[in-house]
Amino acid sequence: MKRLFYLVDSIDSLEDISNDLHQRGITDWRFHIVSKDEAGLYTHRLHSASVLDRTDLPRFVERGMIIGALFALFFVAPLAVWGDLGWPTAAFVAIGAFAIIAGGWLGGFGGISTVNYRIRKFHGEIEAGRHLVMVDVPKSDMEEMKELMARNHPEAKLQGAGSSFNNPFAAGDGRVHVVH
């Protein structure tokens, strides 16, 4: 899936876009709006982006679980194999599972307070009163969706496209860097 990003000035335009996308079979699960005017979205019955779309919670949880898994792999597994502690295998499995879950939980604390890395560059526009529309479409339908939006909603300015899936290894700019 690809995610298309559009900026719109008017909430009435958002309502027209929403109706048009719903007529085309795009459900609320694939259509999200980030706006400073949450009350306006509610009044117009528009689908506001969830906390998972607004924050980096999923990405940080994934990172924390990866770190927990690495801890389990490099510390708990060798301890189980060569530690000679006499503990049952189930104890080491439980410690490893706890490390993974605790890593995800701790990572979530950082993610819930961080703006999603994909929408961070639109923060100034959103604070200025504009609305960010995110539409998830299959890659094969991306050009058709761009044409539809350009034809029916020229007020919606395409800002870019990206993946709708989180990348736990992406930096703040959305790219994976081997060396910073």
C-alpha positions, 0 to 999 in steps of 0.5 A: 500500500502507498500513502498519498499526502494532500494539504487542504485549506477548507474543512468543506473541501475535506467533506467533499473529498471524503464523500468522493472517496467513500463513493469510490470505495475508500473506507475510513480505514484507508482515509485519515485526516490530521487537523488542528480543528478536531471539533470541526472534523467531528461536526462534519463527521470526518475520520480523524487520524488515530493516535497510531497515525499521529504519533510514532507509537507503533514504530517505537514499540517495534524498535523496543521489541527489536532491542528486547529481542536482541537482549534476549538473544545476546544475554538470555540465550547464552546464559541459558546455554552456558550459565549452568544455573540449573534453571528450567528452560521455561524460565529462560523462555519467560525471561526472553519473552519478558525482555521483548515485551518490556522493550516494546512497552518502554519504547511506547513511552517514547513513541506516544510523545513523538509526532509520526515521522511521516507527518512531522514535515507537515507540522507547521502547515497543520498548526497554521490551520491547514488539514493533512489528508492521508489516503492509502491506496494499492500501488497499482491504483496510485496513479488513478487516485492522483488523477481523480484527486487532481480532476475532482479536487484541485484545491487539495495539493499533493505533497508526496507519497510514501509507504503506509507501513511503518519502518522501525529503522527509519530516521526522522527524515523517513529514510534508513541511514546506515551511518548518521 
